[in-house]
Amino acid sequence: MQRVCVFCGSNSGQQPAYREAARRMGQTLAQNGLGLVYGGGKVEVGLMGALADAALEQGAEVIGIIPQALFEKEVAHTGLSELRVVASMHERKALMADLADGFVALPGGFGTLEEFCEILTWSQLGIHQKPMGLLNTAGFYTPLLGMFDHATQEGFVRPEHRQMILVDENPAGLLEQMLGYVPAARPKWISERES
């Protein structure tokens, strides 16, 4: 792995632990010689800015990818190793996927959840075989993990695909799991015989 894409909130959330986790994630990537790919937000933009600044402070390469519409609203971080301005959210996600060798979701809202679930689906469909993890800070993702378990129990997700989701409360532990990741080998579709 050379770079990890991190999806996270453009707000900081209610708990100081979320911002601290973003900072620790940025530091952990840098300390392990990994670059960061993220949404391009500056320090005033929630967890994104805390994540990027922590990685930059430790000397990591940080690539931000931001759609033109958000760039024009002056939410872009101007002190990155590289800032790429793209035409759309779709182009942003595709470029993030191309530049990264793994994916992590920190706490966040609809956008964070959508980005993580899309990259998870792409893996399920065999589009990529990169590791994907949730940083479960203060139990933030515990309800979502319960939903994933329910979908598996109800026959909508293969157990092998449920296991693709790596989870840890600590950035170093999550990164260690990602470095040892072995992709699922079974196809997405579940036959009538299996259900």
Summary of the structure (lengths in Angstrom):
residues: 195
radius of gyration: 16.4
end to end distance: 36.0
largest distance: 54.9
contacts: 649
relative contact order: 0.16
helix: 45%
strand: 17%
